[in-house]
């Protein structure tokens, strides 16, 4: 569904992405892991047109979207849930969600906004309770839920999620990952960027490892979880020591 072909992205003379290629098939969760500064956010921003790539191509359903504006990329079906939530703090929860459906409302899909708000409230009941509250007064976890909900309001084919677990308590991290799996079950295709590599791989079908702007490794989530280099560098555990990879959530949820 989403294919990135050898994209390179620069910030001035900084070469942030070096011919990066990856693909996400329809219905997959693909996790992208890597250290600080590896280029993960840049890759999402290059896919969504926020920081256009200077070389290479991005294709959605085979259509080349590399030259489209960020707004047009949302219209064709890619929504990004940004790092650090970035909700509109002085607007209500409800209005933040409606803004997520802005392009669809502009196209005249007037009823869709309400239907989709109910869908988002079903995923995150706390947002329904807080719908009239100013978004800036929500807790970090609630803001993350709102940012995800806002991204879903565009009815994306592909949802790009940037570090959804950042700064959240473990119980909220679990909740965010649970909903991410639920979205997959509802046929949303997901590219997930995470420093919480273990949690991200446990819910993923496949994964990529990014190091200083290069994809250095890719494989099924199971292959990456059991890979010694990945374990040492990203999973914070010595190889072979109490490795739960083979019994991951993903493995059990698929059976
Ligand atoms: P993190 O996990 O810390 O968010 P990341 O993997 O998402 O890191 P990026 O934010 O994509 O990494 O940054 C990749 C490289 O590009 C880094 O060296 C960073 O300093 C540089 N970079 C990112 N944004 C800019 C910018 N606006 N101007 C200049 N350099 C930038």
Boltz pocket constraint, residues with backbone or C-beta under 6 A from the ligand:
constraints:
  - pocket:
      binder: B
      contacts: [[A, 11], [A, 14], [A, 16], [A, 34], [A, 35], [A, 36], [A, 37], [A, 38], [A, 39], [A, 40], [A, 41], [A, 42], [A, 43], [A, 195]]
      max_distance: 6.0
